[in-house]
Amino acid sequence: MFRYRVLALALLFCFPNVVLTHFQNSAQSTPAPSGEHRKTSEPYTGDLSIFDSPGRDQRLQLNRVMEVLGVTAGKTVADIGAGSGWFTVRAAKRVGEAGTVYAVDINPEAIHYIGDRAQKEQLHNVKTVLSKEDDPLLPPGSIDAVLLLKTYHEVAQPVALLRNLRSSLRPGSKVGVIDRNGNGENHGVGKEVVIREAAQAGYTLAEQYDFVKGDKMDYFLVFTAE
């Protein structure tokens, strides 16, 4: 071991440029963490009606959330991980007939459920999208506001999803993430993880809030595309 150390020191003194170049190349060849392989929670596939619990609007202060995201009459909104369509129908009523809400989900049952719900509630401005895990499959340059409500912790390829979302955003659009602090697989994910992954996908954290739950466990992050 001593002889190896002496040899390494000799090489460093005799050929400093060669040794430093070797270490620099080694550092550059080490891939940076992409966030694509962290722990995630299993997507929910049970009874979708549980998301429509009484008083949820007030607990999450949904009207304030929509104000922050700029969800107003005539806007086009994407509800990614739409589930039961709880946010979809509320956003659809807020944007009115001149606006559009895309309900995006990877679960065919959720898409069917939302389609039936929009028809029953006569919401003609709702469009359902059966998406991919890494791509929301939204029309290019069409979206003013996005919300991922309690679903980011289930996204298997978050950086790829956010990257593919960018082409669908209009200038000045906002992307909101509401989730709870957790370790990824316990139906929560640390907000610092979300911020880091969004940055890798080319987004800037514009605003952050904790008003969406009184226990301060939930956070609300707002991003803009760079």
C-alpha positions in Angstrom: 0.0 0.0 0.0 2.9 2.4 0.9 4.6 1.7 -2.5 1.3 2.5 -4.3 1.0 5.8 -2.5 4.7 6.7 -3.3 4.0 5.9 -7.0 0.9 8.0 -7.1 2.7 11.0 -5.6 5.6 10.5 -8.0 3.2 10.5 -11.0 1.5 13.6 -9.6 4.8 15.6 -9.4 6.2 14.3 -12.7 3.1 14.4 -14.8 0.6 16.8 -13.1 -1.3 17.6 -16.2 -1.9 14.0 -17.1 -3.1 13.1 -13.6 -5.4 16.1 -13.3 -6.9 15.4 -16.8 -7.6 11.8 -15.8 -9.5 12.9 -12.7 -11.4 15.6 -14.6 -12.5 13.1 -17.2 -13.6 10.7 -14.6 -15.7 13.3 -12.9 -17.3 14.4 -16.1 -18.1 10.7 -17.1 -20.0 10.2 -13.8 -23.7 10.8 -14.6 -25.6 13.3 -12.5 -28.7 12.1 -10.7 -31.7 12.6 -13.1 -34.5 12.0 -10.5 -36.0 9.4 -12.9 -35.3 6.4 -10.7 -36.3 7.6 -7.2 -39.0 5.9 -5.2 -42.5 6.6 -6.3 -45.9 5.6 -4.9 -48.1 3.1 -6.7 -50.7 4.9 -8.7 -54.2 4.7 -7.1 -56.6 2.5 -8.9 -59.4 2.1 -6.4 -62.8 3.9 -5.9 -62.4 7.3 -7.5 -65.3 8.8 -5.7 -63.2 9.0 -2.5 -61.5 12.2 -3.8 -64.8 14.1 -3.7 -64.9 14.2 0.1 -67.1 17.0 1.6 -65.2 20.2 2.4 -62.1 19.4 0.3 -62.4 22.7 -1.6 -62.2 24.6 1.7 -59.3 22.5 3.1 -57.2 23.0 0.1 -58.4 26.6 -0.5 -58.9 25.7 -4.1 -60.2 29.1 -5.2 -57.0 30.7 -3.9 -55.0 28.0 -5.8 -56.7 28.8 -9.0 -56.2 32.5 -8.5 -52.4 31.9 -8.0 -52.3 29.9 -11.2 -54.3 32.4 -13.2 -57.2 30.0 -13.9 -59.8 32.6 -15.2 -62.5 32.8 -17.8 -61.3 31.7 -21.3 -58.1 30.0 -20.2 -56.9 26.6 -21.1 -55.9 24.4 -18.1 -54.4 20.9 -17.8 -55.2 18.7 -14.8 -52.4 16.2 -14.9 -53.1 13.0 -12.9 -56.8 14.0 -12.9 -58.1 10.9 -11.1 -61.8 11.4 -10.5 -61.8 14.8 -12.2 -62.3 16.6 -8.9 -60.1 19.6 -10.0 -61.1 19.2 -13.6 -64.8 20.0 -13.1 -64.0 23.0 -10.8 -61.6 24.4 -13.3 -64.0 23.8 -16.1 -66.7 25.8 -14.4 -64.2 28.6 -13.6 -62.9 29.0 -17.2 -66.4 28.8 -18.7 -67.5 27.8 -22.2 -64.7 30.0 -23.7 -62.1 28.0 -21.9 -60.9 24.4 -22.0 -59.7 21.9 -19.4 -57.7 18.9 -20.4 -58.1 16.0 -17.9 -54.9 14.0 -18.2 -54.3 10.5 -16.7 -52.5 7.3 -17.5 -55.4 5.2 -16.1 -58.1 4.4 -18.7 -60.7 3.9 -16.0 -60.1 7.4 -14.7 -60.4 8.8 -18.3 -63.7 7.0 -18.7 -64.9 8.1 -15.3 -64.2 11.8 -16.1 -65.8 11.5 -19.5 -69.0 10.3 -18.0 -68.8 12.9 -15.2 -68.4 15.8 -17.7 -71.3 14.5 -19.7 -73.6 14.2 -16.7 -72.6 17.7 -15.5 -72.9 19.1 -19.0 -69.3 20.4 -19.1 -68.6 20.6 -22.8 -65.3 22.3 -22.3 -63.6 19.2 -20.8 -61.3 17.1 -22.9 -59.9 13.8 -21.7 -56.3 12.6 -22.5 -55.0 9.1 -21.9 -51.4 10.0 -21.5 -48.1 8.2 -21.2 -46.0 8.0 -18.0 -43.4 10.4 -19.5 -45.6 12.5 -21.7 -48.9 14.3 -21.1 -49.7 14.3 -24.8 -51.1 17.8 -24.8 -51.4 20.0 -27.9 -48.4 22.3 -28.5 -48.5 25.9 -27.4 -52.0 25.5 -25.9 -51.8 25.5 -22.1 -52.1 28.6 -19.8 -52.1 26.7 -16.4 -51.2 23.3 -15.1 -51.9 21.6 -11.8 -50.6 18.3 -10.5 -52.7 17.8 -7.4 -51.5 15.1 -5.0 -50.1 13.1 -7.9 -46.5 14.1 -8.4 -45.3 11.4 -5.9 -46.8 8.8 -8.3 -45.0 10.1 -11.4 -42.5 7.4 -12.5 -40.6 9.6 -14.9 -41.0 13.2 -13.5 -38.2 14.9 -15.4 -39.2 13.5 -18.7 -42.8 14.3 -18.1 -42.0 17.9 -17.3 -39.7 18.2 -20.3 -42.4 16.9 -22.6 -44.9 19.3 -21.0 -42.9 22.4 -21.9 -43.8 22.4 -25.6 -47.5 22.6 -24.7 -47.1 25.7 -22.5 -47.9 29.2 -23.7 -45.7 32.1 -22.7 -46.3 33.2 -19.1 -48.0 29.9 -18.2 -47.7 28.5 -14.7 -47.3 24.9 -13.5 -48.5 24.1 -10.0 -47.6 21.1 -7.8 -49.5 20.4 -4.7 -48.2 17.5 -2.7 -47.2 16.4 0.8 -43.8 15.9 2.3 -42.7 12.3 2.2 -40.2 9.8 0.9 -41.7 9.1 -2.5 -43.3 5.8 -1.8 -45.6 6.8 1.1 -47.9 9.0 -1.0 -45.7 12.1 -0.5 -42.4 13.5 -1.8 -40.1 16.1 -0.4 -40.6 19.6 -2.0 -36.8 19.9 -2.4 -37.0 16.9 -4.7 -39.7 18.4 -6.8 -37.8 21.7 -7.1 -34.6 19.9 -8.1 -36.4 17.7 -10.7 -38.3 20.7 -12.2 -35.0 22.5 -12.5 -33.5 19.6 -14.4 -36.5 19.8 -16.8 -35.9 23.5 -17.4 -38.3 25.2 -15.0 -37.8 28.0 -12.5 -39.5 28.0 -9.0 -41.5 31.2 -9.1 -43.6 31.0 -5.9 -44.2 28.6 -3.0 -47.0 28.4 -0.4 -48.1 26.3 2.5 -51.7 27.5 2.8 -53.2 24.4 1.2 -53.4 22.5 4.5 -53.6 23.7 8.0 -51.1 21.1 9.3 -48.4 22.5 7.0 -47.6 19.0 5.7 -48.8 20.0 2.2 -46.9 22.4 0.0 -47.9 24.3 -3.2 -45.1 25.1 -5.6 -45.5 27.2 -8.8 -43.0 26.9 -11.7 -42.5 28.7 -14.9 -40.6 27.4 -17.9 -37.3 29.0 -18.6 
